């Protein structure tokens, strides 16, 4: 498969349908990719997911009941945002996405944006963290018309504190290089072999993680409707 067609496959995502769940949208995207990607490419991605699952990262990552490490990060406009200050206003939904180059991330971000009014009505704030440099995160924010904070986790420092950083297998790293230069998105210091899990946490005002979504498979993401339901239960 030529590089151009691989790039198109990576970036294109199916149109959103408000009547379908995020899981259904992601499964549709995965099925579409499976039809177009060569068998050897699919096999390497599967091995990459298995390597993440076997790495122990799901055991080391912050979980329900843990204290959420505080952080101060900048958004695309250079404004500093501190988790502790946000928590003074109520619960925080904290989610990581890998980058605007990832179609599954774009689908998930759009689904979260769709549910943003309900998240806010439940008294919570939604914050997305990404290793993308500010100019890249701004592109992602504008492309998906995101109205929530998107913060740059430079060099994966906060993701490291939460135990979410993993190494790509050499084969997957090389496949990605056919599509794009990860250093251009995340900066040279971050390297081209590390990414964060696409994790999501709900953190209560006292800084305790009350709900967590942790999966080795980047094609699986937290369901926005489940986030909203949990936030509503916290209000009771």
N, C-alpha and C positions, 0 to 999 in steps of 0.2 A: 504494500500500500504506500502511495506517495506521501511525502511529508505534508503537502497542502491538504490532502484529503484527511489525513490523520488529525491535523489541526482543526479542520471543520468538524470532524466527529467529536473532538474534545470539547469544543466551545458551544456547539449548538445544543439547545435544550428544548423539549417539547413545550407547547403553549400551556399556560396555567389554566386549570379548570376549577372554578370555585367549588364544584360539587364533588370533587375527588379529594381524598386525603393526601397528605404529603407522602405517606408510604406508597400509595398507588402511583403517584407521579414519579417517584424515584424508581419504583419497579419498572415503570414504562420506559424510563430513560435507560435503565440497565438492560432491558430487553432489546431496545433499539441498538445500543452499543454492541450487544452480543451478536446481532445479525450482521453488523458491518465490520467488526474487528476480526482480524485473522485469528485462527485457533491458537497459534503460539503466543500471540499478544495476550489473549484472554487467559491463557495458562499462567503467564508471568504475573499478571495482576492478581490472579487467585493465589499464587504462591506468596505474593507480597502481603496480602491480607492475612494469610495463614501465619506468616512470619511475625506480623504485629501481634496477632492473638497469642502466639507462643513466646513472645518476648517478656511477658510478665507485667506489661504496662497497665493492664486492667486491674492488677492487684496493687500496684504502687500509686495509681491515680487517687486523688482526693475523692472521698465518698460521702454518702449521707451520714451525718453526725459529726463530720470533721469541721474544723474551723476553716473558713475560706481565707487564704492568704490575702492581705490587703495589697493594693497596688495603686500607682498613679501613672497613667498613660495619656498620651496625646491623641486627639482626634485629627482628622485630615486638615483641619484649620489651625492646628497647633495649640488648641486649648487643652489644658490639663484636666483630666477627670480622675477623681479618686473614688475607689470603691466605698471606703468608709463613709464618705460624705453622701454618696448615693443611698446607702443603707439607712441613713438618718431619716430619709423620706419614705422608706418602706422597703419591701422585698425587691431583690434584683434578679432578673433572669439573665444569666451570663452564658453566652454561647460562643464557641470558636468556629471559624470557617477557614479552610485551607488557602483559598485565594479566588479571585475573580476568574481565573483560568479554569476553575473546576465547575462543570455544569451542575453537579449535585449540590454544590454550595449555593449556586445561583438560584436553583429551585427552592432550596431550604430557606434562603434569605427572603425570597419573594413570599413564601408561605408564612413566614414569621411576620412580615410586614402586613399581610392580610389580617392577621390576628392581633396586630398591635393595639387597636382600639380596645379590644377585650382585655388584653394584658394590662393596659393602663387603667381601665375601669376597675380591675381587680386590685388596684393600688400599687402595681409593680412597675418597674422600669426595665426595659430591654436594652442590653448592651452586647455588642458583638466584638470579639477580639480576633485579630488576624495578624499573621506575620508579614503581611503586605506592607510595603512602604507607603507613606501617606498619599502620594500622588496616585498610586495604584488602588489604594482603598477608597479614595475619592471617586475614581472611575467606577469601582464596583458599587459604591453607594448611589451614584447618579444613575447608573445603568439599571439598577433594581428599584430606584425611587424609594430608597430607605429613609425613614423618618426617625430612626433611632440611632443612638450613638454607635459609631464604628471606630474602634481604637486600634492603633498599631502596637502590637506586642513585639517590639524590636528584638531581633535575635532570640525569639522564643523565651524570653526571660520569665514572664509570668506563667506561660504554659509549663515551663520547667518547675516552677514553684508548685503547680497543681499536679505535677507528675504526668503530663500529657504528651511529652515529646518523644517521638520514635524515629528510627532511621529507616529510610527507604532501602529496599534491597538494591544491589548494584544493577540488576536487570531493569527494575522499575525506574530507577534513577536515569538509566540510559534511554529508556523509552520516553520518559518525560522530556529529555533533551531534544528529542525529535520534534516535539511540539512547541517548546518554548524554553527560555533560559530562566530557571527558577531564581537565579541571582538577581535578575533584573526586577523581579517582583519583590523579593525579600531582602535584597542587599547581599553583598559578598560575604560579610561577616557571618550571616546566618547560614551560609553554605547552600549547597544544592542537594543535600541528602537527608535533611531533617524536616519534619512537618508535625503539627499538633493533631491529636485526635479531634474529630468533630464532636466535641463533648458539649453538653449543656447542663447547667446547674441552676437550681432555684435556691437563693440564699436569703435567709430571714434577716430582719433588721439587727439581730444580735450577732450576725456574722457566721451563723451555723448553716451548713449545707443541708437543706431539707429534702431535696429531690435531685436526682442525678441521672443523666443519660450517658452511658459509656459503651461504645461498641468499637471493635477492631475494624469493622467493615465501613469504609468511608461512604458507602452507598446507603447506609442506614443513618437516619437523623431523628432527633426528638420530634414527636408529633405536636404541633402547636396547640391543637385542641386539648391534648393531655396536660400541657403546661397550664392552659387557662383553667382547666378543671381543678388542678392542684392548687393554684393560686386562690381560687374561690373557696376551697376547703380550708385554707389558711385564715381566711377572713372570719370563719365561724368560731 
